[in-house]
Amino acid sequence: MDFVPPPPPPADEAELLARARALAGHRLGGLAAARRMVVPDDPRRAKGWIGLLLEQALGATASSRALPDFPDLGVELKSIPVDARGQPRESTYVCTAPLDGSMPARWEESWPCKKLRRVLWVPVLTLPGAPLGQRVVGSPLLWTPDADEEAVLRADYQGLTERIDLGEVWDLDARHGVALQLRPKGAHGEDWVWALDSEGEWVQTSPRGFYLRASFTRRVLERRLWMPG
């Protein structure tokens, strides 16, 4: 198969959406082969690989910088594994959550808000037991939270950050938050960050990240997108 180099950044949202639609129906293995990318053998050890493949195919330029994946457009790319009915199979990582008191109190100034202001969702059909390369790209969706969705996200963010500021991060788990969760995030068990406890003392704990609940992303997709089974 001939090598397909990464395209230049899309000029506008219309071009980005057209590129994403052109990927729909393709298997990840074929997209990877065209870009000379190795498909990981174990999907459990391939966190971030699908996103990297889609970034290569769509012309994203932010890499690991603290910017939307398409900085000139202000659009973040999020792949989302779905089942045969188009239902999200897991929560979606948004960004890291600083525990040192540096998170803005206002939702509008926060990094989760900036990340979710404009999102290109790319569903990936993920059947149980299917190899990573056999997963199929679905129909994309450009999404901006409506007033109701943003109100839920704002309330969750403010509730979570208030608990963090009070040193109660250890009391927070995946049960807290209607749409936005705070969950441990770390590639290795030895990863640690500093946080303030309820006594105002600095202690070490595992990194945390903001995640969108699968129930929230399911409603987003159901309201706006048809996903072939």
C-alpha positions in Angstrom: 0.0 0.0 0.0 1.3 3.5 -0.9 2.3 5.7 2.0 -0.2 8.5 2.8 1.5 11.5 4.4 -0.3 13.6 7.0 -2.4 16.3 5.3 -1.8 20.0 6.1 -4.1 21.5 8.8 -7.7 21.9 7.6 -8.5 25.4 6.5 -11.9 25.5 8.2 -14.5 23.3 10.0 -16.1 22.3 6.7 -12.8 20.8 5.4 -12.2 19.1 8.7 -15.6 17.5 8.7 -15.2 16.4 5.1 -12.0 14.7 6.0 -13.6 13.0 9.0 -16.5 11.8 6.9 -14.1 10.4 4.3 -12.7 8.1 7.1 -16.1 6.7 8.0 -16.4 3.0 7.1 -12.6 2.4 7.1 -11.0 -0.1 9.4 -8.3 1.2 11.7 -5.8 -1.4 10.4 -6.1 -0.1 6.8 -5.7 3.5 8.0 -2.7 2.6 10.0 -1.1 0.6 7.2 -1.4 3.6 4.8 0.4 5.7 7.3 3.0 3.0 8.2 1.8 2.9 11.8 2.0 -0.4 13.7 -1.2 -1.6 15.2 -0.7 -2.5 18.9 -1.3 -6.2 19.7 -3.0 -5.5 23.0 -5.8 -2.8 22.9 -5.5 -2.4 26.7 -1.9 -1.1 26.2 -2.9 1.2 23.3 -4.4 4.1 25.2 -4.1 7.1 22.9 -3.2 5.2 19.8 -6.6 5.6 18.1 -6.5 9.3 18.8 -3.0 9.6 17.4 -4.0 7.7 14.2 -7.0 10.0 13.7 -4.8 13.1 14.3 -2.4 11.9 11.6 -5.3 11.3 9.2 -7.0 14.6 9.8 -4.1 17.0 10.0 -4.1 17.8 13.7 -1.1 19.9 14.9 -1.4 20.5 18.6 0.3 17.2 19.6 0.8 17.1 23.3 0.6 20.9 23.8 -2.1 22.5 26.0 -4.1 23.5 23.0 -7.1 22.1 21.1 -6.0 19.5 18.6 -6.8 21.9 15.7 -5.7 25.2 17.3 -6.5 27.4 14.4 -10.1 26.2 14.4 -10.4 25.8 18.2 -11.6 22.2 17.7 -10.8 19.3 20.0 -10.7 15.7 18.6 -12.3 13.0 20.6 -12.5 9.4 19.5 -15.2 7.4 21.3 -15.6 3.6 21.2 -19.1 2.5 20.6 -21.0 -0.8 20.3 -23.1 -2.1 17.4 -26.0 0.1 18.5 -23.8 3.2 18.6 -23.7 3.3 22.4 -20.5 4.6 24.0 -18.6 1.8 25.7 -16.7 3.8 28.2 -16.1 7.3 29.7 -14.1 9.9 27.7 -11.0 11.5 29.0 -11.1 15.3 28.8 -7.9 16.6 30.5 -5.8 16.5 33.6 -7.1 18.0 36.9 -4.5 20.0 38.9 -4.8 19.3 42.6 -2.5 22.2 43.8 -5.2 24.9 44.0 -4.5 26.3 40.5 -7.8 25.4 38.9 -10.0 28.4 38.1 -13.1 28.6 40.1 -15.2 29.7 37.1 -16.2 27.1 34.5 -15.7 29.5 31.7 -12.0 30.0 32.6 -11.3 26.3 33.0 -9.4 24.0 30.8 -12.3 21.4 30.6 -14.5 24.3 29.3 -11.9 25.2 26.6 -11.5 21.6 25.7 -15.2 21.0 25.3 -16.2 24.3 23.7 -16.0 22.7 20.2 -15.5 18.9 19.8 -15.1 16.7 16.7 -16.5 13.3 17.9 -15.3 10.3 15.9 -17.1 7.1 17.0 -15.2 3.9 16.5 -17.2 0.7 16.3 -15.6 -1.6 18.9 -17.1 -5.1 19.1 -16.1 -7.5 22.0 -13.1 -9.5 21.1 -12.4 -7.8 17.8 -8.7 -7.0 17.1 -7.8 -3.3 17.3 -7.2 -3.2 13.5 -10.7 -4.5 12.8 -12.4 -1.6 14.5 -14.4 0.6 12.1 -14.6 4.4 12.0 -18.1 5.8 12.2 -19.8 9.0 11.2 -18.3 12.1 12.8 -20.0 14.9 14.7 -19.0 18.5 15.3 -20.5 19.4 18.7 -20.9 22.5 20.8 -22.6 22.0 24.2 -26.1 23.5 24.2 -27.3 25.6 27.1 -28.6 22.6 29.1 -25.5 20.5 28.5 -23.2 23.4 29.5 -25.3 24.0 32.7 -24.7 20.4 33.8 -21.0 20.6 33.0 -20.6 23.9 34.8 -22.4 22.6 37.9 -20.3 19.4 38.0 -17.0 21.3 37.5 -17.8 23.8 40.2 -18.9 21.1 42.6 -15.7 19.1 42.0 -13.3 22.0 42.3 -14.9 23.2 45.5 -14.3 19.8 47.0 -10.7 19.8 45.8 -10.1 23.2 47.2 -11.4 22.0 50.6 -8.8 19.1 50.5 -11.5 16.5 49.9 -10.1 15.0 46.7 -9.8 11.6 48.4 -13.5 11.6 49.0 -14.3 12.0 45.3 -14.8 9.1 43.0 -16.6 8.2 39.8 -20.0 8.4 41.5 -19.7 12.2 41.8 -20.8 14.4 38.9 -23.8 14.0 36.5 -21.7 14.5 33.3 -18.2 15.3 34.4 -16.3 12.9 36.7 -12.9 13.1 38.5 -11.0 9.9 38.3 -7.5 8.7 38.9 -5.2 9.0 35.9 -1.7 7.7 35.6 0.2 5.5 33.2 2.0 3.9 36.1 1.2 3.1 39.7 4.3 5.1 40.8 3.0 8.4 39.3 2.4 11.0 42.0 1.3 14.6 42.2 1.1 17.0 45.2 -2.2 18.0 46.6 -3.5 19.9 49.7 -5.4 17.9 52.2 -8.2 19.1 54.5 -5.6 20.4 57.0 -3.9 22.5 54.4 -0.9 20.1 54.3 0.9 19.1 51.1 0.6 15.3 50.5 1.3 13.1 47.5 -1.5 11.3 45.7 -2.2 9.7 42.3 -2.9 12.1 39.4 -6.6 12.8 38.6 -8.3 13.6 35.3 -11.7 15.0 34.2 -13.8 12.4 32.3 -17.2 12.6 30.6 -19.6 9.9 31.7 -20.7 7.5 29.0 -24.3 8.3 29.8 -23.6 11.9 28.9 -21.9 11.2 25.6 -24.6 8.7 24.7 -27.2 11.4 25.0 -25.0 13.7 22.9 -24.7 11.2 20.1 -28.4 10.0 20.3 -29.7 13.6 19.9 -27.5 14.5 16.9 -26.0 11.5 15.2 -27.0 8.3 13.4 -24.4 5.6 13.8 -24.7 2.5 11.6 -24.5 -0.8 13.4 
